[in-house]
Amino acid sequence: MEKDFQKIANTVSIVTIIGNVILSVFKFLAGIIAHSHAIISDAIHSASDVFSTIVVIIGIKLASKEPDKEHPYGHERLECVTAIILAIILFITGLKIGVDALENIFQESQGELTTPGSLALVAAIISIVCKEAMFWYTRYYAKSIDSDALMADAWHHRSDAFSSIGALIGIGGARLGFPIMDPIASLFIFWFIVKASLDIFKDAIDKMIDHSCDEETEKHIRECVMKNENVIGIEFLKTRIFGNKIYVDVALQVDSIYTLEEAHLIAKDVHNMIEEAFPKVKHIMVYLTPGSRE
């Protein structure tokens, strides 16, 4: 299972790396030839995707390692570390683009900006199509193997697609006689990249600090437990997200007339029911407390 996880993740990552290398070189050259700061900024964004995807490959390989003596609960949380690194890369990329955009807007006030050529428009359109395709491709496989790092990389592609839309609008405005629209488009790209980085960072931090599952998932777990007719009630249910897995602690009330062996079988049955109904649950601890149906 872990080998399939790594194989799919690596295949997706290699495909997108090749696509991003070609796309970033094309956009960078188009930006220089067509004198478009927005397309050059967009090319830098695509280049950052290459480095972030390499980080994803490394992170998924580390997270897929089997549990060992020093790490008995596994290494899934390393995927969260990978997502945090991706968020930082995105944030730094966004800041660089934002600073360059402000410098170019200042140049416009000095009358130094030139109108971008038609090649910049072509580059922006090609970028939008390619990056949106990469988003859906990566997102599909991220969901199929339930990978947070791969999903973060998918949204990195989507942020690039939206930034290319901003570049397209800016270039179009510049060619209509408003050169300042080109660097303003770069500011739009800066805003979108920074927002995406903060969203990814928040999600990863939530999973790093043992955030509980959503209320709907906990409700379904409670319903699953109560399907066992020997369970009188649930004293408490605690869940925590560990990387892309869920850990569950549940205390059950069972009739005190049961022998230790009978109570153990009830706990084991509840354990198996949760495990079968919720594939993302990796570890379940079932506690038993005496109760009475009277």
LINJOFEN-V548760 format. One record per residue. N is the residue number from 1. PHI is phi in degrees with one decimal (NA if undefined). PSI is psi in whole degrees, -180 to 180 (NA if undefined). OMEGA is omega in degrees with one decimal (none if undefined). Layout:
N,PHI,PSI,OMEGA
N,PHI,PSI,OMEGA
This chain:
1,NA,-47,179.9
2,-64.7,-35,179.2
3,-66.9,-41,177.2
4,-63.5,-40,178.5
5,-57.5,-50,-179.2
6,-66.1,-41,-177.6
7,-62.1,-47,180.0
8,-63.7,-47,-178.5
9,-60.7,-43,-179.0
10,-66.8,-41,179.8
11,-62.0,-47,179.3
12,-61.0,-43,-177.8
13,-64.3,-43,-179.5
14,-64.9,-42,178.6
15,-59.9,-46,-178.1
16,-72.1,-31,176.3
17,-62.8,-48,179.7
18,-60.0,-45,179.4
19,-62.0,-41,-178.3
20,-71.3,-35,177.5
21,-62.3,-49,-179.9
22,-62.3,-45,-176.3
23,-66.9,-42,-177.9
24,-67.5,-39,177.7
25,-65.2,-44,180.0
26,-61.7,-46,-178.3
27,-67.3,-38,-179.9
28,-64.0,-46,179.1
29,-65.1,-40,178.9
30,-63.9,-39,179.6
31,-64.0,-40,179.1
32,-69.1,-48,-177.9
33,-64.0,-41,-176.0
34,-91.9,3,178.5
35,57.2,48,-179.5
36,-116.3,112,177.8
37,-67.6,-33,-179.2
38,-64.0,-43,-179.3
39,-70.1,-36,176.0
40,-63.2,-43,176.7
41,-60.7,-42,179.4
42,-65.0,-36,178.2
43,-65.1,-40,177.1
44,-62.6,-40,177.4
45,-61.0,-45,179.2
46,-64.5,-38,178.0
47,-64.1,-36,178.3
48,-66.0,-28,176.7
49,-62.6,-35,179.6
50,-62.5,-49,-179.0
51,-66.4,-38,-179.3
52,-67.2,-36,179.6
53,-68.9,-35,175.4
54,-63.2,-40,176.4
55,-62.1,-39,178.0
56,-60.6,-46,-179.6
57,-58.5,-46,-179.8
58,-64.6,-45,-178.4
59,-62.5,-43,-179.9
60,-67.5,-37,177.8
61,-62.9,-43,179.4
62,-69.5,-41,-178.2
63,-68.6,-22,-177.3
64,-86.0,-2,179.8
65,-63.7,144,179.3
66,-68.6,153,175.9
67,-58.2,147,177.6
68,-134.1,-174,-176.2
69,-61.5,-41,-178.8
70,-79.4,-22,-178.3
71,-133.0,71,-175.1
72,-65.5,-19,179.8
73,-95.0,6,178.5
74,92.6,-172,-174.4
75,-124.3,19,-175.2
76,-56.6,-31,-176.1
77,-65.4,-17,177.2
78,-64.4,-23,174.4
79,-64.8,-36,177.3
80,-65.7,-40,177.7
81,-60.5,-42,178.1
82,-60.5,-45,179.8
83,-62.3,-37,178.6
84,-65.7,-42,177.8
85,-61.4,-42,177.8
86,-60.4,-42,179.9
87,-61.9,-41,179.4
88,-65.7,-42,177.9
89,-60.2,-46,178.6
90,-59.9,-45,-177.0
91,-62.6,-46,179.8
92,-64.0,-41,177.4
93,-59.9,-45,179.6
94,-61.4,-43,179.7
95,-61.9,-42,179.6
96,-61.8,-44,179.3
97,-64.9,-40,179.5
98,-63.4,-44,179.3
99,-63.1,-45,179.5
100,-62.3,-38,-179.6
101,-64.0,-43,179.3
102,-63.7,-38,178.1
103,-63.5,-40,-178.8
104,-70.9,-34,175.8
105,-65.5,-38,176.7
106,-64.1,-38,177.7
107,-62.9,-37,178.7
108,-61.9,-37,179.0
109,-66.3,-21,177.4
110,-94.4,0,179.2
111,74.2,30,-175.1
112,-103.5,-4,-177.3
113,-82.0,147,176.3
114,-110.6,156,-179.8
115,-78.2,129,-179.5
116,-67.5,150,-179.7
117,-80.7,173,-177.2
118,-66.3,-25,178.8
119,-60.6,-31,179.0
120,-64.9,-38,177.2
121,-64.0,-44,179.3
122,-61.7,-43,-179.7
123,-62.8,-41,-179.8
124,-64.4,-43,-179.5
125,-64.7,-45,178.3
126,-61.4,-41,-179.9
127,-62.9,-44,-179.5
128,-59.3,-47,-178.5
129,-63.7,-49,-176.8
130,-65.2,-45,-176.9
131,-70.2,-35,176.9
132,-67.0,-38,177.1
133,-63.9,-41,178.3
134,-63.8,-38,178.9
135,-60.0,-52,-177.3
136,-66.6,-37,178.4
137,-64.0,-50,-178.6
138,-69.0,-40,-179.9
139,-61.7,-41,-179.7
140,-58.8,-48,-178.1
141,-76.5,-29,175.8
142,-62.6,-40,178.3
143,-71.6,-36,-177.2
144,-68.0,-32,178.5
145,-108.0,3,177.8
146,55.0,58,-178.7
147,-110.0,117,178.3
148,-65.8,-41,-177.6
149,-65.3,-42,179.6
150,-68.1,-36,177.2
151,-66.3,-39,176.4
152,-62.1,-38,178.9
153,-68.0,-35,177.3
154,-61.1,-45,179.6
155,-69.0,-25,173.0
156,-63.6,-42,177.4
157,-64.7,-42,-180.0
158,-63.4,-40,178.8
159,-62.8,-34,177.8
160,-69.2,-37,178.4
161,-63.5,-44,179.0
162,-67.5,-36,178.8
163,-66.2,-32,177.1
164,-69.0,-33,174.9
165,-63.5,-43,176.8
166,-61.2,-40,178.9
167,-64.0,-41,179.9
168,-60.5,-45,179.2
169,-63.4,-44,-179.7
170,-63.5,-43,-179.7
171,-66.4,-42,178.8
172,-61.0,-44,178.5
173,-63.5,-39,180.0
174,-64.9,-40,-179.2
175,-73.1,-18,176.9
176,-86.9,2,175.8
177,113.2,12,179.3
178,-125.2,80,-175.9
179,-55.3,-28,-177.8
180,-66.9,-18,180.0
181,-64.0,-28,-179.0
182,-65.6,-53,176.8
183,-68.4,-28,175.9
184,-64.4,-36,176.0
185,-61.8,-36,177.0
186,-64.2,-35,176.2
187,-65.2,-37,176.4
188,-62.1,-44,178.5
189,-60.3,-43,178.2
190,-57.1,-48,-178.6
191,-61.1,-45,-175.9
192,-67.3,-41,-179.5
193,-65.0,-45,-179.7
194,-63.4,-42,179.0
195,-62.2,-45,179.7
196,-62.1,-40,-179.3
197,-64.6,-40,-179.8
198,-67.9,-37,177.9
199,-64.2,-45,179.4
200,-64.2,-42,-179.3
201,-62.3,-45,-179.4
202,-62.0,-45,179.8
203,-61.9,-42,-179.3
204,-67.1,-41,179.2
205,-63.8,-41,177.5
206,-55.5,-41,-178.2
207,-78.4,-24,178.6
208,-74.2,-29,-174.2
209,-103.4,28,175.7
210,58.0,51,175.7
211,-66.2,143,-179.7
212,-73.1,164,175.0
213,-68.7,167,176.3
214,-69.4,160,-175.6
215,-60.1,-36,-178.8
216,-63.8,-43,179.1
217,-64.8,-43,179.1
218,-64.3,-36,177.5
219,-61.7,-44,179.9
220,-66.7,-36,177.5
221,-65.1,-43,177.5
222,-60.3,-44,179.7
223,-62.6,-39,179.1
224,-63.3,-44,-179.5
225,-61.7,-43,-175.2
226,-73.1,-6,174.5
227,-69.9,-20,176.2
228,-78.6,117,-173.9
229,-67.1,-14,179.9
230,-86.0,-10,-180.0
231,-86.5,122,179.4
232,-79.4,-41,-178.9
233,-169.9,176,178.9
234,-113.7,118,-179.7
235,-74.7,-44,172.6
236,-157.6,154,175.5
237,-134.7,123,178.3
238,-123.7,136,176.8
239,-128.7,154,175.0
240,-149.4,144,179.7
241,-93.8,123,-178.4
242,-117.8,98,-173.4
243,66.2,-122,176.8
244,-105.5,17,179.6
245,-114.8,164,179.8
246,-118.0,136,174.9
247,-112.1,137,-175.4
248,-126.5,132,170.0
249,-119.9,124,-178.3
250,-137.1,134,177.8
251,-107.4,122,-176.5
252,-106.3,144,170.8
253,-97.3,122,176.6
254,-127.1,158,-177.8
255,-61.0,134,-177.2
256,-69.9,-7,-179.4
257,-76.6,-15,-177.8
258,-71.5,146,174.2
259,-73.6,168,178.9
260,-59.6,-41,-179.4
261,-65.6,-42,179.3
262,-65.6,-42,179.0
263,-64.2,-38,178.2
264,-62.4,-41,179.9
265,-66.3,-35,176.7
266,-64.1,-46,179.6
267,-61.9,-41,-179.9
268,-65.6,-39,179.6
269,-64.8,-43,178.2
270,-62.8,-43,178.2
271,-55.4,-49,-177.4
272,-67.2,-36,178.7
273,-62.5,-44,179.3
274,-65.9,-44,-177.5
275,-61.9,-39,-179.4
276,-73.9,-37,-176.2
277,-79.4,-25,-175.8
278,-129.0,91,-176.8
279,-57.8,-27,-178.4
280,-77.4,-12,179.2
281,-75.8,120,-178.3
282,-98.3,-35,-174.4
283,-137.8,133,179.6
284,-130.1,129,174.5
285,-115.4,119,-178.8
286,-108.4,123,176.4
287,-106.0,150,179.0
288,-119.8,134,175.3
289,-126.3,142,-177.8
290,-71.1,142,177.8
291,-148.2,-173,-179.9
292,-147.7,145,179.8
293,-82.6,-8,-178.0
294,-76.5,NA,none
